[in-house]
Amino acid sequence: MLQRDYFIRIIEEFTAALSHFFEKKEGEQRQRYLEDLYRQYVGDYSLLRNFTIEEAFQYAREQWKEEEMADRLEMLAELYYVEGKELQNPLRDMLLNKAYSLFDYLDGNSHTFSVTRQQKMAEIKRLLHSQEG
């Protein structure tokens, strides 16, 4: 129980840190802050950002405790999502597709329904399809 409480605090810290990210100005400082968020909460930025979705799942199975995996995958999806929205193609679509895949996996495999997750998935679809027209 103590471990779960500790991890819930980590999730709350992550949410606050992600909110703080949006307050940062554009540029190098913002990019360094994002890289630091990856490092603090899910792992090495350069690895996770460049992994295929299959490699990200493999990494998750190897690096994270089973009881933390869904929450950490949600954090990774959030990081892909916020970074993807900031970039131009082709990186934008790559990161948004990975975010969508993780959100979709969590939606089908978690024990909690999330309206926010559903909204982000719809937003990703809209962003990805707006390029096609």
Phi, psi and chi 1 to 4 in degrees:
 res  aa     phi    psi   chi1   chi2   chi3   chi4
   1 MET       -  -40.4 -174.6   62.7  147.2      -
   2 LEU   -62.8  -40.4 -153.2   54.2      -      -
   3 GLN   -62.0  -42.8 -108.5 -176.0  -29.0      -
   4 ARG   -64.5  -42.0 -175.0   68.0 -171.4  154.5
   5 ASP   -60.4  -41.9  -70.2  -15.9      -      -
   6 TYR   -61.7  -44.2  171.2   73.9      -      -
   7 PHE   -68.8  -33.8 -164.3   68.4      -      -
   8 ILE   -62.1  -39.0  -72.0  170.8      -      -
   9 ARG   -63.8  -37.6  -80.8 -161.3  -44.5  -88.6
  10 ILE   -62.7  -42.3  -70.7  174.4      -      -
  11 ILE   -63.1  -42.6  -66.3  167.3      -      -
  12 GLU   -63.1  -41.0  -69.8  168.6   -9.6      -
  13 GLU   -62.6  -42.0  -75.9  177.1   17.7      -
  14 PHE   -60.7  -44.7  173.7   77.0      -      -
  15 THR   -60.8  -43.9  -56.6      -      -      -
  16 ALA   -65.2  -41.5      -      -      -      -
  17 ALA   -66.1  -37.7      -      -      -      -
  18 LEU   -66.3  -39.1 -159.6   55.6      -      -
  19 SER   -63.0  -39.5  -66.0      -      -      -
  20 HIS   -64.5  -33.4 -175.0   64.7      -      -
  21 PHE   -56.0  -41.0  168.3   77.3      -      -
  22 PHE   -68.4  -19.6  -67.4  111.6      -      -
  23 GLU   -82.9  -16.3  -63.0  168.4    6.0      -
  24 LYS   -70.1  147.3  -64.2  -83.3 -175.8 -161.8
  25 LYS   -75.2  163.4  -66.2 -174.4 -170.1 -114.2
  26 GLU   -60.2  158.7  -59.3  -73.7  -32.0      -
  27 GLY   113.7 -161.7      -      -      -      -
  28 GLU   -61.3  -40.5  -88.2 -173.6   48.3      -
  29 GLN   -61.1  -42.9 -178.8 -173.2   24.1      -
  30 ARG   -65.1  -42.1 -170.0  172.0  170.1  117.6
  31 GLN   -64.8  -43.4 -177.8   61.1   32.3      -
  32 ARG   -62.5  -39.2  -80.1 -166.1  -54.6  -87.8
  33 TYR   -63.3  -42.5 -170.7   80.9      -      -
  34 LEU   -62.8  -46.0 -179.3   68.1      -      -
  35 GLU   -59.5  -37.6  -69.1  174.0   18.3      -
  36 ASP   -66.9  -37.2 -164.1   42.7      -      -
  37 LEU   -61.5  -44.7  -72.8  175.5      -      -
  38 TYR   -55.5  -53.5  -88.6   88.4      -      -
  39 ARG   -58.7  -45.4 -176.1 -173.2   54.6   73.3
  40 GLN   -68.9  -36.3  -74.2  179.9   14.9      -
  41 TYR  -110.5  -26.6  -64.9  100.5      -      -
  42 VAL  -131.3  -29.0  -67.4      -      -      -
  43 GLY   144.9 -167.2      -      -      -      -
  44 ASP   -62.1  123.4 -175.9   81.4      -      -
  45 TYR   -56.3  -51.6  171.1   77.0      -      -
  46 SER   -64.7  -32.0   58.9      -      -      -
  47 LEU   -72.1  -57.9  -74.4  176.4      -      -
  48 LEU   -63.9  -37.6  -74.3  164.3      -      -
  49 ARG   -65.2  -33.9 -175.9  176.6 -172.3 -103.3
  50 ASN   -97.6   -5.6  -64.9  -51.3      -      -
  51 PHE   -64.3  148.9  -84.0  163.3      -      -
  52 THR   -71.9  168.3   64.3      -      -      -
  53 ILE   -64.0  -35.7 -161.3   67.6      -      -
  54 GLU   -64.3  -41.5  -67.9   80.9   16.2      -
  55 GLU   -66.2  -35.5  -69.7  168.9  -30.5      -
  56 ALA   -64.5  -40.8      -      -      -      -
  57 PHE   -65.7  -41.5  -81.5  117.7      -      -
  58 GLN   -61.6  -44.6 -177.5   64.0   33.6      -
  59 TYR   -57.9  -45.6  176.5   90.0      -      -
  60 ALA   -59.0  -45.7      -      -      -      -
  61 ARG   -63.3  -35.0  -74.6 -171.6  -68.0  -84.5
  62 GLU   -82.7  -31.7  -68.4  171.9   -0.2      -
  63 GLN  -102.3  -27.4  -60.9  -64.7  -43.0      -
  64 TRP  -112.7  147.4  -58.1  -31.9      -      -
  65 LYS   -64.3  146.8  -63.7  175.6 -175.3  172.9
  66 GLU   -56.8  -39.8 -172.1  174.2  -28.4      -
  67 GLU   -72.8  -13.7   61.3  -88.4   11.1      -
  68 GLU  -102.3  -11.7  -64.6  177.7   -0.2      -
  69 MET   -58.0  -46.9 -165.8  172.9  -45.9      -
  70 ALA   -62.2  -43.4      -      -      -      -
  71 ASP   -66.3  -40.4  -67.6  -38.4      -      -
  72 ARG   -68.5  -38.1  -63.8 -119.7 -172.8 -131.7
  73 LEU   -63.8  -36.8  -74.4  171.4      -      -
  74 GLU   -63.5  -41.4 -172.4   99.6   33.3      -
  75 MET   -62.4  -44.4  -70.8  177.4 -165.0      -
  76 LEU   -62.5  -42.5 -178.6   57.7      -      -
  77 ALA   -60.5  -42.7      -      -      -      -
  78 GLU   -60.9  -42.7  -70.2  -74.8  -11.8      -
  79 LEU   -66.1  -43.2  -69.5  166.8      -      -
  80 TYR   -59.0  -43.2  -74.3  155.5      -      -
  81 TYR   -62.8  -51.8  174.3   71.4      -      -
  82 VAL   -67.7  -37.9  -61.7      -      -      -
  83 GLU   -69.6  -41.8 -174.4  175.1   14.8      -
  84 GLY   -59.5  -39.7      -      -      -      -
  85 LYS   -66.0  -22.0  -74.0  177.0   55.1  174.0
  86 GLU   -86.9  -18.5  -57.4  -99.8  -40.9      -
  87 LEU  -100.8  171.7  -63.3  172.6      -      -
  88 GLN  -103.1  163.7  -59.6  -62.3  -44.8      -
  89 ASN   -65.9  152.0  -85.1  -34.7      -      -
  90 PRO   -85.5  -12.8   31.8  -33.8      -      -
  91 LEU   -61.4  -37.0  -69.9  174.1      -      -
  92 ARG   -56.0  -54.2  174.1 -177.0  168.1  -99.5
  93 ASP   -64.8  -37.9  -74.1    0.3      -      -
  94 MET   -60.2  -48.9  177.2 -167.7   74.2      -
  95 LEU   -69.7  -40.1  -70.3  169.3      -      -
  96 LEU   -65.4  -37.9  -70.3  176.0      -      -
  97 ASN   -63.7  -40.8  -84.9  -48.8      -      -
  98 LYS   -66.5  -41.2  -73.3 -163.7  -89.2 -171.3
  99 ALA   -60.4  -46.2      -      -      -      -
 100 TYR   -59.9  -44.6 -173.9   88.8      -      -
 101 SER   -59.5  -43.1  -66.7      -      -      -
 102 LEU   -68.6  -44.8  -71.4  175.4      -      -
 103 PHE   -59.4  -42.1  -75.7  137.4      -      -
 104 ASP   -63.8  -43.7 -171.9   49.8      -      -
 105 TYR   -59.4  -47.8  169.3   81.3      -      -
 106 LEU   -64.0  -38.3  -68.6  162.5      -      -
 107 ASP   -61.2  -38.8 -158.2   50.7      -      -
 108 GLY   -84.8  -19.1      -      -      -      -
 109 ASN  -119.2   -5.5  -68.1  -72.1      -      -
 110 SER   -92.5  164.6   84.6      -      -      -
 111 HIS   -94.3    6.7  -61.1  -69.9      -      -
 112 THR  -126.3  139.2   56.8      -      -      -
 113 PHE   -89.2  137.6  175.9   78.6      -      -
 114 SER  -128.5  114.9  170.1      -      -      -
 115 VAL   -64.1  -40.4  171.5      -      -      -
 116 THR   -59.9  -43.3  -55.8      -      -      -
 117 ARG   -61.8  -43.5 -174.0 -174.8  -49.5  132.2
 118 GLN   -61.0  -40.9  -69.7  -69.1  -46.9      -
 119 GLN   -65.4  -40.6  -69.3  169.9  -24.2      -
 120 LYS   -66.7  -38.7  -73.0  177.4 -177.5  170.2
 121 MET   -63.3  -42.4  -70.7  171.0   69.5      -
 122 ALA   -64.2  -40.9      -      -      -      -
 123 GLU   -63.2  -42.6  172.2   72.0    1.6      -
 124 ILE   -61.7  -45.6  -68.2  169.2      -      -
 125 LYS   -57.8  -44.3  -82.4 -174.5 -179.3  178.8
 126 ARG   -62.2  -45.5 -173.1 -170.2   64.9   71.7
 127 LEU   -63.3  -41.7  -70.2  168.5      -      -
 128 LEU   -69.6  -37.6  -69.3  171.8      -      -
 129 HIS   -82.2  -19.7  -67.2  -92.8      -      -
 130 SER   -67.8  -23.0   69.3      -      -      -
 131 GLN   -76.9  -25.0  -69.0  -71.6  -19.1      -
 132 GLU   -75.1  -29.5  -65.7  173.5    1.5      -
 133 GLY   -78.0      -      -      -      -      -
